[in-house]
Amino acid sequence: MLQLILMSYFGAILGIYFKINGNPNGDYILIAAMAFKFLGVLGLIYFNKKKIFQFLS
């Protein structure tokens, strides 16, 4: 899950670079980076929900 989050940062940087240079594929790379970030955060929450509930109670 942490790898997905780290890959999303790399994808965001790459997408911004392509977007600045006028490449239309930059949008797709940025969307994929946001999806990786979302999946990574959901995965971390899902696999650590027991610890989260213990912390909150």
C-alpha positions as CSV (number, residue, x, y, z in Angstrom):
1,M,0.0,0.0,0.0
2,L,2.8,2.4,0.8
3,Q,4.3,1.6,-2.7
4,L,1.0,2.7,-4.3
5,I,1.2,6.0,-2.4
6,L,4.9,6.5,-3.4
7,M,4.1,5.7,-7.0
8,S,1.3,8.2,-7.0
9,Y,3.8,11.0,-6.1
10,F,6.0,9.9,-9.0
11,G,3.0,9.8,-11.3
12,A,1.9,13.3,-10.2
13,I,5.4,14.7,-10.9
14,L,5.5,13.0,-14.3
15,G,2.0,14.0,-15.2
16,I,2.7,17.7,-14.3
17,Y,5.8,17.6,-16.4
18,F,3.9,16.3,-19.4
19,K,1.0,18.7,-18.8
20,I,3.4,21.7,-18.7
21,N,5.0,20.6,-21.9
22,G,1.7,20.4,-23.7
23,N,1.4,16.6,-23.9
24,P,-2.4,15.6,-23.6
25,N,-1.5,12.3,-21.9
26,G,-0.5,14.3,-18.8
27,D,-4.2,14.3,-17.7
28,Y,-4.3,10.5,-17.8
29,I,-1.2,10.2,-15.8
30,L,-2.5,12.6,-13.2
31,I,-5.8,10.7,-13.0
32,A,-3.9,7.4,-12.5
33,A,-1.8,9.1,-9.8
34,M,-4.9,10.2,-7.9
35,A,-6.4,6.7,-8.3
36,F,-3.2,5.1,-6.9
37,K,-3.3,7.5,-3.9
38,F,-6.9,6.8,-3.2
39,L,-6.4,3.0,-3.4
40,G,-3.3,3.2,-1.2
41,V,-5.1,5.2,1.5
42,L,-8.1,2.9,1.4
43,G,-5.8,-0.2,1.6
44,L,-4.0,1.2,4.6
45,I,-7.3,2.0,6.4
46,Y,-8.7,-1.4,5.5
47,F,-5.7,-3.5,6.6
48,N,-5.2,-1.4,9.8
49,K,-8.9,-0.9,10.8
50,K,-8.4,-2.9,14.0
51,K,-5.6,-0.7,15.2
52,I,-7.6,2.4,14.2
53,F,-10.6,1.4,16.2
54,Q,-8.5,0.6,19.2
55,F,-6.9,4.0,19.0
56,L,-10.2,5.8,18.7
57,S,-12.0,3.9,21.5
